[in-house]
Amino acid sequence: MSTPSSDAPRFGLVTMTCVVFAGMIGSGVFTTSGFALADLQSPARVLLAWSIGGAIAICGAIAYGELARRLPQSGGEYLYLSRLLHPFVGFLAGWISLTVGFSGSIALVALTFEEYVVPAEFRATWLPAGSAAIAVIVIFGFGHAFLVKLFASLQNAIVGIKLVALICFLLIAASKISTHEWHWEPVNESLPPLLAWPTLLTMSTSVMFISLSYAGFNSAIYAASEVSNPDRTIPRSLILGTVFVTILYLLLNVVFVTAAPPAEIMGSPTVASIAARAIGGSSLELLIRTAIGLGTLTSVAGMIMVGPRVISRMADDGVFFAAFRTGPHSIARSVLLQAGLAAALVLVSNIKDLLGFLGSTLSLSSAIAIATLLIPVRNVTLQGAANWRQTSVLTKTVATFYVLSTFILIAMMLRRDWHDLIRTAATLGSGVIIWLAMKAAGGSTRSTGRQER
């Protein structure tokens, strides 16, 4: 097993739980419910959709925690799939992580940060669109490349400020329970039954988009080799972070979808701002906008921190360029590569282009990784890793629920826009080309049975 040098930073439970917070709490929770209310026509149904999304994420966190216990090393889906299924399947998962999971997601969240914090009407005319997004990527890229401990501490501090801002918002909302007019009434008094087929399809579509707000619950797995006692710390951080964020999301959305009349909220991407203004005026709206800005900022920082560890793991296994193998400067090189790819995507894409296919592609990779827990156990001893052991009934149950739910959501996504399937296929196709090129260049495609540095 490749291990960091003795003087490398060792992250603890607090830092890794903050990584989960940062990976999950971006901009989705502040924007999605307006669209969900337009589709579902009822605040109660919107909250049900958020509850379903949270249940799926918690099941995913438990399943990933079991994978982390079995293979407490950096690498994420690449590591799990290459070790249990086949090196080629693992490489495709790693390629998805590199190009979509982190580079694409970093670009998306950085663009969202710019949209909320430096919108066009406030940006100097001489400053090109995308400048603020690229600046955020560059700052955190260089920070996590060369000032790892400092920027890990800075990220923890920003996460703390963000959570304090959100909790203050909820406390202010709670203080207005008896004095504010809350709107629980459905948009349409003659709603079809919840179990009617059209309603189930609409609910599935809403849960699909809401699930994007829960993405990132597995963030801690990608840096497992740099964590103290990773077989215990990683599972705990995944479950603690995901459960806390799920509760936070439900409380926030109780306020978001009931603070103002439905007509003001439906279809609006600024549902959080509308709710804050309805409850506490411009000062509370400023507080929630601050939380949105910090949320996107920490998401960028968290992904830049953990994503490059996948690159180093792939290089250690000989399926990526040797310059990124574990060594004194490997993480810095990987961070700069990840940040460079994300900045390039900012220049050639926009939020609408990125949003659609990220969900289906990443969900597919996660579902396949978790499905390995359902494969009959083989008597295989992995070098530097624990033996694969019998999967418990609880783990099988949550893994099955996550896999089935994810594939249903992907089907709903493709039903809505089949172009996402083409984008996913193009990503996988480019990965096949890179794999063949690496083989032709003489790189080893074995991910087991070699002495790792």
C-alpha positions as CSV (number, residue, x, y, z in Angstrom):
1,M,0.0,0.0,0.0
2,S,1.3,3.4,-0.8
3,T,1.7,5.6,2.2
4,P,2.4,9.2,2.7
5,S,5.8,10.2,4.0
6,S,6.2,10.4,7.8
7,D,6.0,14.2,7.8
8,A,2.8,14.3,5.7
9,P,-0.3,15.8,7.4
10,R,-2.5,13.3,9.1
11,F,-6.2,14.4,9.0
12,G,-8.5,13.5,11.9
13,L,-12.2,13.1,12.4
14,V,-13.0,16.8,12.6
15,T,-11.2,17.6,9.4
16,M,-12.7,14.7,7.5
17,T,-16.2,15.5,8.8
18,C,-15.7,19.0,7.6
19,V,-14.7,17.6,4.2
20,V,-18.0,15.9,4.1
21,F,-19.8,19.1,5.0
22,A,-17.9,21.0,2.4
23,G,-18.6,18.4,-0.2
24,M,-22.3,18.3,0.4
25,I,-23.4,21.9,1.3
26,G,-22.9,23.8,-1.9
27,S,-25.6,25.8,-3.7
28,G,-28.2,23.1,-4.4
29,V,-30.0,23.3,-1.1
30,F,-30.5,27.0,-1.6
31,T,-31.9,26.8,-5.1
32,T,-33.7,23.5,-5.7
33,S,-36.9,23.7,-3.7
34,G,-38.4,26.4,-5.8
35,F,-38.4,24.1,-8.8
36,A,-39.5,21.1,-6.7
37,L,-42.5,23.1,-5.4
38,A,-43.5,24.0,-9.0
39,D,-43.4,20.3,-9.9
40,L,-44.9,18.8,-6.7
41,Q,-47.4,21.6,-5.9
42,S,-47.2,21.0,-2.2
43,P,-44.7,22.0,0.6
44,A,-45.3,18.7,2.3
45,R,-44.4,16.8,-0.8
46,V,-41.2,18.8,-1.3
47,L,-40.1,17.9,2.2
48,L,-40.9,14.3,1.5
49,A,-38.7,14.4,-1.6
50,W,-35.8,15.9,0.5
51,S,-36.4,13.1,3.1
52,I,-36.1,10.4,0.4
53,G,-32.9,12.0,-0.9
54,G,-31.5,12.1,2.6
55,A,-32.3,8.4,3.1
56,I,-30.5,7.5,-0.1
57,A,-27.5,9.5,0.9
58,I,-27.3,8.0,4.4
59,C,-27.5,4.5,2.9
60,G,-24.7,5.5,0.6
61,A,-22.6,6.8,3.5
62,I,-23.0,3.5,5.4
63,A,-22.1,1.5,2.4
64,Y,-19.0,3.6,1.6
65,G,-18.0,3.3,5.2
66,E,-17.9,-0.4,4.9
67,L,-15.8,-0.1,1.7
68,A,-13.4,2.2,3.6
69,R,-13.1,-0.3,6.4
70,R,-12.1,-3.0,4.0
71,L,-9.7,-0.8,1.9
72,P,-8.6,2.1,4.1
73,Q,-6.6,3.7,1.3
74,S,-7.0,6.7,-0.9
75,G,-8.5,6.3,-4.3
76,G,-12.2,6.1,-3.9
77,E,-14.2,4.3,-6.6
78,Y,-11.0,3.7,-8.7
79,L,-9.5,1.8,-5.8
80,Y,-12.6,-0.3,-5.0
81,L,-13.5,-1.2,-8.6
82,S,-9.9,-2.0,-9.7
83,R,-9.3,-4.2,-6.7
84,L,-12.5,-6.2,-6.8
85,L,-13.8,-6.1,-10.4
86,H,-11.1,-5.4,-12.9
87,P,-8.3,-2.7,-13.4
88,F,-10.0,-1.4,-16.6
89,V,-13.3,-0.9,-14.7
90,G,-11.4,0.9,-11.9
91,F,-9.6,3.1,-14.4
92,L,-12.9,4.2,-16.0
93,A,-14.1,5.1,-12.5
94,G,-10.9,7.0,-11.9
95,W,-11.2,8.8,-15.2
96,I,-14.8,9.8,-14.3
97,S,-13.5,11.1,-10.9
98,L,-10.8,13.1,-12.6
99,T,-12.8,14.7,-15.5
100,V,-16.3,14.8,-14.1
101,G,-16.4,14.1,-10.4
102,F,-13.9,16.7,-9.4
103,S,-12.8,18.9,-12.3
104,G,-16.4,19.2,-13.6
105,S,-17.9,19.7,-10.1
106,I,-15.2,22.2,-9.1
107,A,-16.0,24.2,-12.3
108,L,-19.7,24.0,-11.6
109,V,-19.5,25.2,-8.0
110,A,-17.0,27.9,-8.8
111,L,-19.3,29.2,-11.5
112,T,-22.2,29.1,-9.0
113,F,-20.0,31.1,-6.5
114,E,-19.4,33.8,-9.1
115,E,-23.1,33.8,-10.0
116,Y,-24.1,34.6,-6.4
117,V,-21.2,36.6,-5.1
118,V,-20.0,38.5,-8.1
119,P,-23.0,38.6,-10.5
120,A,-22.7,40.4,-13.9
121,E,-24.4,43.5,-12.6
122,F,-21.7,44.0,-9.9
123,R,-18.7,42.9,-12.0
124,A,-16.5,45.5,-13.7
125,T,-17.1,45.7,-17.4
126,W,-13.4,45.0,-18.1
127,L,-13.5,41.8,-16.0
128,P,-14.4,38.7,-18.2
129,A,-17.0,36.3,-17.1
130,G,-15.5,33.4,-15.2
131,S,-12.7,35.5,-13.7
132,A,-14.0,35.1,-10.1
133,A,-14.6,31.4,-10.6
134,I,-11.0,30.9,-11.9
135,A,-9.6,33.0,-9.1
136,V,-11.2,30.9,-6.4
137,I,-9.9,27.7,-8.1
138,V,-6.4,29.2,-8.4
139,I,-6.3,30.3,-4.8
140,F,-7.4,27.0,-3.3
141,G,-5.3,25.1,-5.9
142,F,-2.1,26.7,-4.8
143,G,-3.1,26.6,-1.2
144,H,-3.8,22.8,-1.1
145,A,-0.7,22.2,-3.2
146,F,1.9,24.1,-1.1
147,L,0.2,25.0,2.2
148,V,-1.7,21.9,3.0
149,K,-2.0,22.3,6.8
150,L,-2.8,26.0,6.6
151,F,-5.5,25.6,4.0
152,A,-7.0,22.5,5.7
153,S,-7.4,24.6,8.9
154,L,-8.7,27.6,6.8
155,Q,-11.3,25.3,5.2
156,N,-12.4,24.0,8.6
157,A,-12.8,27.6,9.8
158,I,-14.9,28.6,6.7
159,V,-17.1,25.5,7.2
160,G,-17.6,26.5,10.8
161,I,-18.6,30.1,9.8
162,K,-21.0,28.7,7.2
163,L,-22.7,26.4,9.7
164,V,-23.0,29.1,12.3
165,A,-24.6,31.4,9.7
166,L,-27.1,28.6,8.8
167,I,-27.9,27.8,12.4
168,C,-28.4,31.6,13.1
169,F,-30.8,31.7,10.2
170,L,-32.8,28.7,11.6
171,L,-32.9,30.3,15.1
172,I,-34.2,33.5,13.7
173,A,-36.8,31.6,11.8
174,A,-37.8,29.6,14.9
175,S,-38.2,32.9,16.8
176,K,-40.9,33.9,14.3
177,I,-43.0,30.7,14.5
178,S,-45.8,32.4,16.3
179,T,-45.7,35.8,14.6
180,H,-45.0,35.0,11.0
181,E,-47.6,33.7,8.5
182,W,-46.4,30.3,7.3
183,H,-47.8,28.8,4.1
184,W,-48.4,25.0,4.3
185,E,-51.3,25.1,1.9
186,P,-50.8,23.2,-1.4
187,V,-50.6,25.2,-4.6
188,N,-53.5,23.2,-6.1
189,E,-56.3,22.0,-3.7
190,S,-57.1,19.1,-6.0
191,L,-53.8,17.4,-6.0
192,P,-53.7,13.8,-7.5
193,P,-53.0,11.0,-5.0
194,L,-49.4,10.5,-4.0
195,L,-49.4,7.0,-5.3
196,A,-50.8,7.9,-8.7
197,W,-48.3,7.0,-11.5
198,P,-47.9,10.6,-12.9
199,T,-47.2,11.8,-9.3
200,L,-44.7,9.1,-8.7
201,L,-42.8,10.1,-11.9
202,T,-42.9,13.7,-10.9
203,M,-41.7,12.8,-7.4
204,S,-38.8,10.7,-8.9
205,T,-37.7,13.6,-11.1
206,S,-37.7,16.0,-8.1
207,V,-35.7,13.5,-5.9
208,M,-33.3,13.2,-8.8
209,F,-32.4,16.9,-8.7
210,I,-32.5,17.0,-4.9
211,S,-30.0,14.1,-4.8
212,L,-27.5,16.3,-6.5
213,S,-27.6,18.5,-3.3
214,Y,-26.6,15.4,-1.3
215,A,-23.7,14.5,-3.6
216,G,-20.4,14.7,-1.8
217,F,-21.4,12.5,1.1
218,N,-18.5,10.2,0.2
219,S,-15.8,13.0,0.0
220,A,-13.7,11.6,2.8
221,I,-12.9,8.3,1.1
222,Y,-10.6,9.9,-1.5
223,A,-7.9,11.0,1.1
224,A,-8.1,7.9,3.3
225,S,-4.3,7.2,3.2
226,E,-3.6,10.6,4.9
227,V,-6.1,10.0,7.7
228,S,-5.4,8.8,11.2
229,N,-6.9,5.4,11.8
230,P,-8.8,5.5,8.5
231,D,-10.7,2.3,9.0
232,R,-12.5,4.0,11.9
233,T,-12.3,7.7,11.1
234,I,-13.6,7.5,7.5
235,P,-16.8,5.6,8.2
236,R,-17.6,7.8,11.2
237,S,-17.0,11.0,9.3
238,L,-19.2,9.8,6.4
239,I,-22.1,8.9,8.7
240,L,-21.8,11.9,11.0
241,G,-21.5,14.4,8.2
242,T,-24.3,12.9,6.1
243,V,-26.8,12.6,9.0
244,F,-26.1,16.1,10.2
245,V,-26.4,17.6,6.7
246,T,-29.7,15.7,6.1
247,I,-31.2,17.1,9.3
248,L,-29.9,20.6,8.4
249,Y,-31.4,20.3,4.9
250,L,-34.8,19.3,6.2
251,L,-34.9,22.2,8.7
252,L,-33.8,24.7,6.1
253,N,-36.4,23.5,3.6
254,V,-39.2,23.7,6.1
255,V,-38.4,27.4,6.2
256,F,-37.7,27.8,2.5
257,V,-41.0,26.4,1.2
258,T,-43.3,27.8,3.8
259,A,-42.0,31.3,4.6
260,A,-43.6,33.0,1.6
261,P,-46.7,32.3,-0.5
262,P,-46.2,29.5,-3.0
263,A,-46.7,31.8,-5.9
264,E,-43.5,33.7,-5.0
265,I,-41.4,30.5,-4.6
266,M,-42.5,28.3,-7.4
267,G,-39.9,27.9,-10.1
268,S,-37.5,30.4,-8.5
269,P,-33.8,29.6,-8.1
270,T,-33.5,32.1,-5.3
271,V,-35.9,30.4,-2.9
272,A,-33.6,30.9,0.1
273,S,-33.3,34.6,-0.5
274,I,-37.1,34.9,-0.9
275,A,-37.7,33.1,2.4
276,A,-35.1,35.1,4.3
277,R,-36.5,38.4,3.0
278,A,-40.0,37.3,4.0
279,I,-39.0,36.5,7.5
280,G,-36.3,39.1,8.4
281,G,-36.0,41.6,5.6
282,S,-32.8,42.6,3.8
283,S,-30.5,41.9,6.8
284,L,-31.5,38.2,7.0
285,E,-31.3,38.0,3.2
286,L,-27.7,39.2,3.4
287,L,-27.0,36.5,6.0
288,I,-28.3,33.7,3.8
289,R,-26.4,35.1,0.7
290,T,-23.3,35.0,2.9
291,A,-24.0,31.3,3.7
292,I,-24.5,30.6,0.0
293,G,-21.2,32.2,-0.9
294,L,-19.3,30.3,1.9
295,G,-21.1,27.1,0.9
296,T,-19.8,27.2,-2.7
297,L,-16.4,28.4,-1.5
298,T,-15.9,25.4,0.8
299,S,-17.2,23.0,-1.8
300,V,-14.5,24.1,-4.2
301,A,-11.9,23.9,-1.5
302,G,-13.0,20.4,-0.4
303,M,-12.9,18.9,-3.9
304,I,-9.5,20.4,-4.7
305,M,-8.3,18.9,-1.4
306,V,-9.5,15.3,-1.9
307,G,-9.7,14.9,-5.7
308,P,-6.0,14.8,-6.5
309,R,-5.5,11.8,-4.2
310,V,-7.3,9.6,-6.9
311,I,-4.7,10.8,-9.5
312,S,-1.8,9.8,-7.3
313,R,-3.4,6.4,-6.6
314,M,-3.8,5.7,-10.3
315,A,-0.2,6.8,-11.0
316,D,1.0,4.4,-8.3
317,D,-0.8,1.6,-10.0
318,G,0.8,2.4,-13.3
319,V,-2.4,3.5,-15.1
320,F,-1.6,7.2,-15.1
321,F,1.5,9.3,-15.7
322,A,4.5,8.4,-13.5
323,A,5.1,12.1,-12.6
324,F,2.0,11.9,-10.3
325,R,3.2,8.8,-8.3
326,T,3.3,9.0,-4.5
327,G,6.4,11.0,-3.5
328,P,7.4,14.4,-2.0
329,H,5.8,16.5,-4.7
330,S,3.1,14.2,-6.1
331,I,0.1,15.7,-4.3
332,A,1.2,19.2,-5.3
333,R,1.4,18.1,-8.9
334,S,-2.0,16.4,-8.8
335,V,-3.6,19.4,-7.1
336,L,-2.3,21.7,-9.8
337,L,-3.5,19.3,-12.5
338,Q,-6.9,19.1,-11.0
339,A,-7.2,22.9,-10.6
340,G,-5.9,23.4,-14.2
341,L,-8.6,21.1,-15.6
342,A,-11.3,22.8,-13.6
343,A,-10.2,26.3,-14.7
344,A,-10.2,25.1,-18.3
345,L,-13.8,23.8,-18.0
346,V,-14.8,27.2,-16.5
347,L,-13.6,28.8,-19.8
348,V,-15.5,26.5,-22.1
349,S,-18.7,25.7,-20.3
350,N,-21.5,27.1,-18.1
351,I,-23.7,26.0,-15.2
352,K,-26.5,24.7,-17.4
353,D,-24.1,22.6,-19.5
354,L,-22.4,21.1,-16.5
355,L,-25.4,20.4,-14.2
356,G,-27.3,17.8,-16.2
357,F,-24.8,15.1,-16.9
358,L,-22.8,15.4,-13.7
359,G,-25.5,13.7,-11.7
360,S,-26.1,10.7,-14.0
361,T,-22.4,10.0,-14.6
362,L,-21.3,10.3,-10.9
363,S,-24.3,8.3,-9.7
364,L,-23.5,5.5,-12.1
365,S,-19.9,5.3,-10.8
366,S,-21.1,5.3,-7.1
367,A,-23.8,2.7,-7.7
368,I,-21.3,0.3,-9.3
369,A,-18.8,0.8,-6.5
370,I,-21.4,0.1,-3.8
371,A,-22.7,-2.9,-5.8
372,T,-19.4,-4.6,-5.1
373,L,-20.6,-5.2,-1.5
374,L,-23.3,-7.4,-3.0
375,I,-20.9,-9.6,-4.9
376,P,-20.2,-13.1,-3.2
377,V,-17.1,-12.8,-1.1
378,R,-14.0,-14.4,-2.6
379,N,-11.0,-15.6,-0.5
380,V,-8.7,-12.9,-1.7
381,T,-6.0,-11.3,0.3
382,L,-5.1,-7.8,-1.0
383,Q,-1.6,-6.6,-0.5
384,G,-1.6,-4.0,2.3
385,A,-5.3,-4.2,2.8
386,A,-7.7,-6.1,5.0
387,N,-9.3,-9.4,3.8
388,W,-12.7,-9.0,2.2
389,R,-15.1,-10.3,4.7
390,Q,-18.7,-11.5,4.8
391,T,-21.1,-8.6,4.2
392,S,-23.6,-8.0,7.1
393,V,-27.3,-8.1,6.5
394,L,-27.5,-4.3,7.3
395,T,-24.8,-3.5,4.8
396,K,-26.5,-5.6,2.1
397,T,-29.8,-3.9,2.8
398,V,-28.5,-0.3,2.6
399,A,-26.3,-1.2,-0.4
400,T,-29.3,-2.7,-2.3
401,F,-31.5,0.3,-1.5
402,Y,-28.8,2.7,-2.7
403,V,-28.1,0.9,-5.9
404,L,-31.7,0.4,-6.9
405,S,-32.7,4.0,-6.0
406,T,-29.7,5.4,-7.9
407,F,-30.5,3.4,-11.1
408,I,-34.2,4.5,-10.9
409,L,-33.1,8.2,-10.6
410,I,-30.7,7.8,-13.5
411,A,-33.5,6.4,-15.6
412,M,-35.7,9.3,-14.7
413,M,-32.8,11.7,-15.6
414,L,-32.4,10.1,-19.0
415,R,-36.1,10.1,-19.5
416,R,-36.1,13.9,-19.0
417,D,-33.0,14.5,-21.3
418,W,-31.4,11.7,-23.2
419,H,-28.6,14.0,-24.2
420,D,-27.0,13.3,-20.8
421,L,-26.5,9.7,-22.0
422,I,-24.5,10.9,-24.9
423,R,-22.3,13.1,-22.6
424,T,-21.7,10.1,-20.3
425,A,-20.9,7.8,-23.2
426,A,-18.4,10.4,-24.5
427,T,-16.7,10.6,-21.1
428,L,-16.4,6.8,-20.9
429,G,-15.2,6.7,-24.6
430,S,-12.4,9.2,-24.0
431,G,-11.4,7.1,-20.9
432,V,-11.1,4.0,-23.1
433,I,-8.8,5.9,-25.5
434,I,-6.6,7.1,-22.6
435,W,-6.5,3.5,-21.3
436,L,-5.4,2.1,-24.6
437,A,-2.8,4.9,-25.0
438,M,-1.3,4.1,-21.6
439,K,-1.1,0.4,-22.5
440,A,0.5,1.3,-25.8
441,A,3.0,3.5,-24.0
442,G,4.0,0.5,-21.9
443,G,2.2,1.4,-18.6
444,S,1.2,-1.5,-16.4
445,T,-2.5,-2.0,-16.2
446,R,-2.2,-4.2,-13.1
447,S,-3.7,-2.6,-9.9
448,T,-2.8,-5.6,-7.7
449,G,0.1,-7.7,-7.0
450,R,2.8,-5.1,-7.4
451,Q,5.0,-3.4,-4.8
452,E,3.7,0.1,-4.3
453,R,5.8,2.9,-3.0
